[in-house]
Amino acid sequence: MNGSQLRLIAGRTISQVGDGIYEIAMLWVITHLLGAPWSVAAVIVVGNLVSTVLVPAGGHVADRRIGGRRNIAALADLGAFVLFAVAAIAWPHLGRGAAYLALLVVTGLTSVSVSFLFPAIGALFASLLEDGNRQQANSLYQTSTSAASLGGLLLGGALIAVLPFQAILWLDAASFALGCLLTLSVRPPRPGDREEAHADQEHVAWRAMLRARPVRLLVGANAALNGALIVVMSLLPFLVVHVLHQGAVVLGTTQAVFSAGLIVGGAGSRWLKGSRLVQFAVGFAVMALAVCTVGVWPDVWATEVALFAAAVAASVLSVSLMTLSQEVVAQDQYGKFLAASSVVTTVAQPTLAALAGAFAALVGVPLVLVLGALLTALGGGAVVRGLSREAAGPREVADGA
């Protein structure tokens, strides 16, 4: 791996740690500002709504300015730095109501920044890779960001107990500043004439991308993967407390085991060989089997082992999906692909979580997990079959040629 790839991964890792620290600290502060059950939900809704509406524009801009993806990402980081610095300066002077409104504004504006950052940085990273090192680089990216996310949450929980929230705001601002500097240090490849020509036809590119069957299948695979995870994670607390009859220690341990599985799967995926389709088939099969095991075997140790296996499989699937999408989707459409995947996932996750909760209230958590495992297997199988039919010439289809 070259220096540009490593610096970009380092920038995203640092930023992820800062986001994790801020996320847990913000949730803690919000619960104490108003004391209203809806206060946290409102912040989450604002963030998701803004990102869902704006991320397609971020994908459009990333593909419209292929040579400027680095600068777009750096500007998004810089904007977030300014936002958190201003919030940190103003925080000591705000009352409870004003502080809550300030956090709503910060959440909304941060989502604006991320809506442009996410497709730009993802497309920039994809453009830095070559076929020989994609799996290795994506594995390191997945492992680093998963570990950073877990580390940030743990660190945030510790820091909010000893530091004022103003200091947390400064820490997150600093993480965005470092991310900006590291992104600017990346040397992006020069776009070819064909990519520049396609960038001038953005409306055609959107239609061509959305019509391409491999792209639709990859977006569907991403939705199936994240949908399966959100069903499990949304039902996990109820499962531990009311089905396994365990307490907070086991719940925390179970969450830690799942996070460890994500890190192990990301790290181990760099050594995987063979067809991406085989990796997809095995990954979805292991996930489905693991989730089914959690549903049919109400035992603490069985649950821990099964969730670890599911997390490893999910992380391997994520790396394989990332690698395959970089191979299949044309570079001048990759920002839009990331945006489309983000929108579908953002809409699907809360919908599936709500449906899972509603059905669990009627038929019980174990049966919902078994049904979720069946749907995961069916969805994964459909994706594998569809991609295998397109294997002969996926790039030409994705290019809209």
N, C-alpha and C positions, 0 to 999 in steps of 0.2 A: 504494500500500500504506500502511496506517496504522501507528501506533506500536506497537500491541499485536502485530501480525504480525511486525514487524521485531525487536522485543525477544524474542519467543519464538524466532525463527530464530537470533538472536544467542546466546541461552542454550544452544540445542542445539549450535551451532557450537563454542562454548567448551568445552562438556562433551565433544564429540567429540574435540577436540584433546587434552584431558586423558586421555581413554580410550585414544587412540592412543599417547601417551607411556607410559602405564602398561602397556599391553599388550606392547609390544616390550621394555620394561625388565623386566617380570615374566618373560617367556619367557627372557630372558637370565639372570636370577638363578636361575630354577628349574633350568636346565641345569647350573649350577655348584653348586647346593646338594647334590643327591644323586648326580649323575652317572649316573642310571639312565634308560634310554630311555623307560620308561613314565611318568616323572614329569610331563612336559608333557601327555601324553595324558590322564592322570588328571584334571588340572585342567580340561582342555577338556570332558571327559565330565561332570564335576560341574556346570560352568556350563550346558551344554546340557540336562542332565537336569532341573535345578531350574527353568530357564526354561520348558521344555516342559510340566512339570507345573503350574506356577503361573500362566503367562500367561493361561489361560482365566479364572482367578479375577480377574486384573487387568482383563480385558475386562468381566467381569460387574460389578465395582465401578465402573468408569468409566461404564457405562451406567445403573447403579443410582443413581449420584449425578451426574447430568448437570451440575447447577449447581456441583458441587464438584470437577470435573475438574482445575481449576487447583490447588486445594489438595492433591489426591491426588498430582499430579506434583511439587509443591513438597515435600511430605512425603517422597516417595521420594528426591528429591535430597538433602534434609536428612539422611535416614537414611544415605545413601551417604557424605555428608560426615563424619558422626560415625564411621562404620565406618573410613574411611581415616585419620581423625585419630587414632583409638585405635591402629590398626595402626602408624602412623608413630611414635607415642610408645613403643610396646612393641618396635618392631623392633630397636633396638640391644641389647636384653637377651635376645634369642632365640638359641638354638643352631641348628645346621643343621636337625635334625629338627623342632624346634619351629617354625622359620621356614617350613618347607615346609607343615606342618599349618596354620599361620596363613594362608598364601596359599590353601590349599584352603578354609578357612572364609571368608576374604574373598571368594573367587570365588563360593562358594555364596550368601552373604548379598547380594553385589552383584547376583546373578541374581534374588534375591527382589525387590530394589528395582526392577530394570529390568522385571520382570514386571508391576509395577503402573505404572511410569513410562511404558513404551512405549505401551500402549493409551490411557492418560489424556492424554498429550501429543499423540498423533496425533489423537485425537477432539477435543481442545481446539483444535488448529490448524485442523482441518476446520471447526469451528463459527465460526471467526473470518473465514472466507472467504466471498465472494459470487461468483455466477456470472461476473461481469465480470472478476475478477482471480485466479481459481483457477489458471489455467495459469501466469501470471506468478509468483505466490507459490510454487507448487509447484516451478517451475523454480529460483527462488532458494534454496529449501530444499534441493533436491537438489544444486545446485552447491556451496552452502556446506558441507553435511555431507560431500560427497565430497572437497572440497579440504581440509577440516579433518581427515578421516580420514587422507589421505595425508600432510598436514603433521605430524600427531601422530606417525605412525610414523617419519617421517624425523627429527623432532625428538627422539623417544625414543631412537633409535639413537645420536644425537649426545650427548644428555644423560647416558645411562647410562655413557658413557666418561669423563665429567668430574665427575659428581655421585654421591653415595652414594644407595642405593635409598631410604633414609628421605626424602631430599629429593623423590624422584619421588612417593612416597606423599603428601607434603604438597601437591605440585603438583596431583595428581588430586583431593585433598580440596578444594583451592581452586576447581577447575573445577566441582565439584558445588555448592559454596557460591554461586558466581556464577550458575550455572544456576538454583538455587533462587530467588535474589533477582530475577533477570530474569523467571522464571515468575510470581512473585508480583506483579510490576508489570503483568502482562497483565490487561486488563479483559475477562472472558469475557461473551458475550451471555447475556441472561436466557433460560432455556429456556421454551418455550411450554407452554400447558396440555396440549396433546396429548403432548408429550415427557414431561412429568411423569406423565401418566396411564400411558403405556407403561412408564415406569421402575418403576412399581409392579407390573408384570406380567412380571418378568424371565424366568420360565420359558417363558411363551408367546413372548416376544421371541426367545429362543434358538432355539426350534423354528421360528418364522417365518423367522428369518434363514437357518438352515441349509437350510430347504426352498426358499428363493427361488433360482430358477435363475440369475438374473444374479449373485447373490452367489457361488454355486458356480463359475460361469464366471470371475469375477474372482479367486477364490482359485486356481483352476486356472491362470489366466494368470500369476499371481505365482509359482506352483510351476514352471511351464514356463520362465519367465524365469530364475529363480534356479538351476533345475536345469541349464539350458544353460551358465550361467556357471560353476557348480561343476565340471562335467565338463571344461570347457576349462582352468580354473585348476589343477585337480588333476593334469592330464596335461601341463601346460605345461613344468615343469622337465625331465621325461623327454624331451619333444619337443625342447627346446633342446639338451640335452646329448647325447642318443643318436641323434636323427634328424637334427638340423641340425649336430651335432658342433661346438657352440660352448661357450664357457665362462661364468664367472660374470658377466662384464661384459655380455654379450648377454642373459643371463637377467635381470639387473637392469634393463637398458634396456627389455626387453620388458614387464616389470612396470610400469615408469614410463610407457611408451607406453599401456598399457591404462588406467592411472589417469588419464592426460591425456585419453583418450577419454571416460571417464566425466564428467569436469569439462566438457569441450567440449559433450557431448551435453546435460548438464543446463542449461548456460547457453543453448545454442541453442534448446532446446525452448520457451522463452518466446515465440518469434516464430512458432511453428507455428500454422497456421490449418487450418480444415476439420474434418471429422468425426474423432472419436476412433477410430472403427472403421478409418478409412483409415490413421491413424497406427499403430494396432495391426498392420494388415496389412503395411504397409511396414516397420515395425520388425522384426517377426518374419522377414520375407523377407530383409532385409539381414543380420540375425544369422545366419540359416541359411546364406546364401550365403558370408558371411565365415568361419564355422566350417568349412564345406566346403572353402573355398580353403586354409585352414591344413592340412587333411588331405591334399589332392590335390597341393599345390604345395610341396614341401619346400625352400623358399628363405627365407633370413633376411629379405630385404626384403619379400617377399610376405607372410610371417608378420606382420611389424610392421604393414604397411598393413592387412591383414585384421583383426588384433586391434584396431587403432585403430577401424576401422569397426564391429566388433562391439560395442566398448565404447560408442561414440556411440549406436548403435541401442539398446543395453540401457538407457542412461541416458534416452533419449527415451521408451522403453517404460515405464520406471519412473515418469516424470513423468505420462505419459498415463494409466497405470493408477491412479496416485494421484488424478488429477483426476476420472477417470471413476467411481472408487469413491465419491468425495465427492458426486458428482451422483446416483448410483444408490442407495447405501445410506442408509437413514434415519439421522438423527443419533442417535436413541435406541438404535441398534444398531451404531453405528460402532466402538465399543470392542471389541465381540465380534467384529466382522469383522476388525479388526486382529489380535486374539488368534488367531482361527482361521487367518488367513494365516501368522502367525508359527509356529504349531504345525506346519502342513503343511510350511512351508519348512524348519524345523529338523529335521524327520524326513526329508524328501526329500533334503536336501543330502548328509549323510554316506552315506545309502544309495546315491545315484547315484554319488558319488565312489568308493565301494567297488566297485560294479558296473563302473564304467568302468575302474578299475584292474585288476580281475580279467579283463575281456574284453580289455583291452590286452595283458595278459600272454599271451593265447592267439592273438590275431589281429593285434596291433600297434596302436600309437597312431593312425596315420593313418586306418585303417579305422574305429576307434571314433569319431573326430571326424566322419567322413563320416556314420556312422549317427546320431550325436548331432545333426548338422545336419538330417538327414531327420526325426528325431523332433521337433525344434524347429519345423520347417516344418509338420508335421502337427498338432502341438499348437496352434501359433499359428493355423493355419487353422480348427481346430475351435472355438477360442475366438471368433474373429471371426464365424464362421457362427452360433454360438449367440447371441452378443450382438446380431447384426443381427436375429434373429428376435424378440428381446425389446425392440427399440428402440421399439416403439409405445407401451409403457407400463411401463417398467422400475421406475419409482418405486413404482407401486401394488403390484407384485409384491414388491418388496423390503420394503415396509412391512407385508407380510402381510395386506393388505386383501382 
